[in-house]
Amino acid sequence: MLLLGPPLLAPPLFALTFPQIDPILIELGPFAIRWYALAYVTGLLFGWWMAKRLCASPALWGGKSPIAPEEFDDAVVWIAFGVILGGRIGYVLFYNLPYYAAHPLEALTVWHGGMAFHGGFLGSILAMYLFARRRGLSFMSMLDIAATVVPVGLFLGRLANFINGELWGRPSDVPWAMVFPHAGPLARHPSQLYEAGLEGLTIFAILMIAVRAGALARPGLVAGIFVFLYGCARIFVEFFREPDAQLGYLAGGFVTMGMVLSLPMLAVGAWLVLRARRRPKLNAVSPA
């Protein structure tokens, strides 16, 4: 019998040691600051700071920015609520609806974990749409600004997932596989770090190159690039990430919910890019 590799159902002979980092950064009596919450707060604060800097840089827009920097003092609050509410609702609907239908009050216990990126993504878009409409601002330009800074929050969030020892990868015998504390004896892909590198650092670097090249002058272009690249990165990482236990594989022994939810992002992202490329630039001078 020909074996293509060592059996993955046995405890590993060698695996990297999972770094035992306390998920709680600071604990004072009943008050505790967790790395996961700190990642959300830091991501939002950094996004707020960077968004204002982007709006205050006319050279990036080919002229005057369509959104004043001070608008994001209020927008960040709307976006924060959109991310939190959307992320929680998305997790309840997409990943564990039968459980929460039987235990509806558990849907409110956000501190127990359970957030879905795709839900937070849709929630933040709705929040920005309502805010832009209320203030008479360019919705597409708001999306572009948000898309530029989101990868930083994704990077921090995936690092927090790794610290928490959650959302681990599939069993593997790669040299950097590790045994996670709550995932049994098998060595697994540290898929959280793959996501941090792809969804966070790589996409952020590409978007910054696009912004420096003048992409903000075409409303919707940066947002389209982000949505398309995230869909690609998430689908790729899903081949290494263990699917949620309550869902498992949806079809063919390899399709996951993360893949299904990311597929429409490819089409939407491509449409936004094509749409932006066909429209005139902001601050373009009309021929006399």
C-alpha positions in Angstrom: 0.0 0.0 0.0 1.4 3.4 -1.0 1.3 6.1 1.6 1.5 9.7 0.4 2.6 11.0 3.8 2.5 10.2 7.5 -1.0 9.5 8.8 -2.7 12.6 10.1 -4.9 10.8 12.6 -2.1 10.0 15.0 -0.6 12.4 17.5 2.4 14.1 16.0 5.9 13.0 16.7 7.0 16.7 16.3 5.1 19.9 16.4 5.7 23.5 17.3 4.7 24.4 20.9 1.6 26.7 21.0 2.6 29.9 22.8 0.6 30.0 26.0 -0.5 33.6 26.1 -3.3 34.5 28.5 -6.3 35.7 26.5 -6.9 38.3 29.3 -4.4 41.1 29.1 -5.4 42.8 32.4 -7.8 41.7 35.0 -8.9 43.9 38.0 -11.6 42.1 40.0 -14.6 41.7 37.7 -13.1 44.0 35.1 -11.0 42.3 32.4 -9.4 43.5 29.2 -9.1 40.7 26.6 -6.7 40.7 23.6 -9.7 40.1 21.3 -11.5 43.2 22.6 -8.3 45.2 22.4 -7.9 44.2 18.8 -11.3 45.6 17.9 -10.7 48.8 19.8 -7.3 49.3 18.4 -8.4 48.6 14.8 -11.3 51.1 15.1 -9.1 53.8 16.6 -6.3 53.3 14.0 -9.0 53.3 11.2 -10.4 56.6 12.5 -6.9 58.2 12.7 -5.9 56.9 9.2 -9.3 57.8 7.6 -8.8 61.4 8.7 -5.3 61.5 7.3 -6.5 60.2 4.0 -9.3 62.8 3.9 -6.8 65.6 4.7 -4.4 64.6 1.8 -5.7 66.3 -1.4 -2.9 64.8 -3.5 -4.4 61.3 -3.0 -7.7 62.5 -4.5 -6.3 64.5 -7.4 -7.7 67.6 -5.7 -10.1 68.4 -2.8 -11.3 65.4 -0.8 -15.1 64.7 -1.1 -15.2 64.0 2.6 -14.0 66.4 5.3 -11.7 64.8 7.9 -13.9 65.8 10.8 -16.8 63.8 9.4 -15.1 60.6 10.6 -15.3 61.8 14.2 -19.0 60.7 14.0 -18.7 58.1 11.3 -16.4 55.9 13.4 -19.2 55.4 16.0 -21.7 54.4 13.3 -19.2 52.0 11.8 -18.4 50.5 15.2 -22.0 49.7 15.9 -22.4 48.3 12.4 -19.4 46.0 12.8 -20.4 44.7 16.2 -24.1 44.2 15.5 -23.6 42.9 12.0 -20.8 40.6 13.1 -22.9 39.1 15.8 -26.1 38.8 13.8 -24.1 37.3 10.9 -22.6 34.6 13.2 -26.0 33.7 14.6 -27.7 33.5 11.2 -24.8 31.9 9.1 -23.0 29.7 11.6 -25.2 28.6 14.5 -28.8 29.4 13.9 -30.4 26.2 15.3 -28.6 26.7 18.6 -29.6 30.3 19.0 -33.2 29.6 17.9 -33.4 27.2 20.9 -31.5 29.6 23.2 -32.4 33.1 21.9 -31.0 35.0 25.0 -27.5 33.5 24.2 -27.4 35.6 21.1 -26.9 38.6 23.3 -23.8 37.2 25.1 -21.2 38.7 22.8 -18.5 38.3 25.4 -18.7 34.5 25.0 -17.4 34.9 21.4 -19.0 34.3 18.0 -18.5 37.1 15.4 -18.7 36.6 11.6 -16.6 38.8 9.3 -19.1 38.7 6.5 -21.9 39.9 8.9 -19.7 42.7 10.3 -18.8 43.6 6.7 -22.4 44.0 5.7 -23.2 45.8 8.9 -20.5 48.4 8.4 -21.6 49.0 4.8 -25.2 49.6 6.0 -23.9 52.0 8.7 -21.8 53.9 6.2 -24.7 54.1 3.7 -27.0 55.6 6.3 -24.4 58.0 7.6 -23.4 59.2 4.1 -27.1 59.7 3.2 -27.7 61.6 6.4 -24.8 63.9 5.8 -25.0 64.2 2.1 -21.6 62.6 1.5 -20.2 60.3 -1.2 -21.0 56.7 -0.2 -18.5 55.2 -2.6 -15.7 57.4 -1.3 -16.6 56.4 2.3 -16.3 52.8 1.2 -12.9 53.4 -0.3 -11.6 55.0 2.9 -13.0 52.2 5.1 -11.6 49.5 2.7 -8.1 51.1 3.0 -8.0 50.8 6.8 -10.0 47.5 7.3 -7.0 45.2 6.7 -5.3 46.5 9.8 -8.3 45.5 11.9 -8.3 42.1 10.2 -4.6 41.6 11.0 -5.1 42.4 14.7 -8.3 40.3 14.9 -6.6 37.2 13.5 -3.7 37.6 15.9 -6.2 37.8 18.7 -7.8 34.6 17.4 -4.4 32.9 17.5 -3.8 34.1 21.1 -7.2 32.7 22.1 -6.4 29.4 20.5 -9.6 29.5 18.4 -10.4 29.1 14.7 -7.5 26.7 14.3 -6.5 25.0 11.0 -7.0 21.5 9.7 -4.6 18.6 10.8 -1.3 18.8 9.0 2.3 17.5 9.1 3.9 20.7 7.8 7.0 21.7 9.9 5.2 24.7 11.4 2.1 22.8 12.5 1.2 23.1 16.2 -1.1 21.4 18.7 -3.7 23.9 19.9 -4.9 23.5 23.6 -8.5 22.9 22.8 -8.2 21.1 19.4 -7.2 17.6 20.5 -3.8 15.9 20.1 -3.4 16.5 16.3 -0.9 19.1 15.0 -2.7 21.7 12.9 -2.2 24.6 10.5 -1.9 27.9 12.3 -4.5 29.2 9.9 -5.2 32.3 12.0 -1.6 33.5 11.1 -2.2 32.7 7.4 -5.3 35.0 7.5 -3.4 37.7 9.4 -0.7 37.7 6.7 -3.1 37.5 3.7 -6.2 39.3 4.7 -4.3 41.8 6.8 -0.7 42.6 5.7 -0.8 41.6 2.1 -4.1 43.3 1.2 -3.1 46.4 3.2 0.2 46.7 1.2 -1.6 46.3 -2.1 -4.3 48.9 -1.2 -1.7 51.4 -0.1 0.1 51.0 -3.4 -3.2 51.6 -5.2 -4.0 54.7 -3.0 -0.6 56.1 -3.7 -1.2 55.6 -7.4 -4.4 57.7 -7.3 -7.1 55.0 -6.9 -9.1 57.2 -4.5 -9.8 59.6 -7.4 -12.0 56.9 -8.8 -14.9 56.3 -6.3 -15.4 52.6 -5.6 -12.1 51.4 -7.0 -10.3 50.8 -3.7 -13.4 49.2 -2.2 -13.6 46.9 -5.2 -10.0 45.9 -5.0 -10.4 45.1 -1.3 -13.6 43.1 -1.7 -12.2 41.0 -4.5 -8.8 40.4 -2.8 -10.5 39.5 0.5 -12.8 37.0 -1.2 -9.7 35.4 -2.9 -7.7 35.3 0.4 -10.5 33.9 2.5 -11.4 31.1 0.0 -7.7 30.1 -0.2 -7.3 30.0 3.6 -10.5 28.0 4.0 -8.6 25.0 2.5 -6.4 25.1 5.6 -8.9 26.2 8.2 -11.0 23.7 10.2 -14.7 24.4 9.5 -17.0 25.2 12.4 -17.9 22.0 14.2 -21.7 22.6 14.0 -21.5 23.1 10.2 -18.7 20.9 9.0 -18.3 20.7 5.2 -21.2 21.7 3.1 -20.6 19.9 -0.2 -18.0 17.6 -1.8 -16.0 17.2 1.4 -14.2 20.5 1.1 -16.7 23.4 0.6 -17.2 25.5 3.8 -19.5 28.3 4.8 -16.6 30.7 4.6 -16.1 29.8 0.9 -19.8 30.2 0.1 -20.0 33.6 1.8 -16.9 34.8 0.0 -17.8 33.8 -3.5 -20.2 36.7 -4.1 -17.4 39.0 -3.0 -15.5 38.1 -6.1 -18.3 39.2 -8.4 -19.1 42.3 -6.4 -15.5 43.3 -6.2 -14.9 42.9 -9.9 -18.1 44.9 -10.7 -17.0 47.7 -8.4 -13.5 47.9 -10.1 -15.0 47.9 -13.6 -17.6 50.5 -12.6 -15.0 52.8 -11.1 -12.7 52.4 -14.2 -15.5 53.5 -16.5 -16.4 56.6 -14.6 -14.6 59.9 -14.7 -12.1 60.8 -12.0 -12.9 63.1 -9.1 -11.8 66.7 -9.7 -11.3 65.9 -13.4 -11.1 69.1 -15.5 -13.7 69.0 -18.3 -12.3 69.9 -21.7 -13.1 73.4 -22.8 
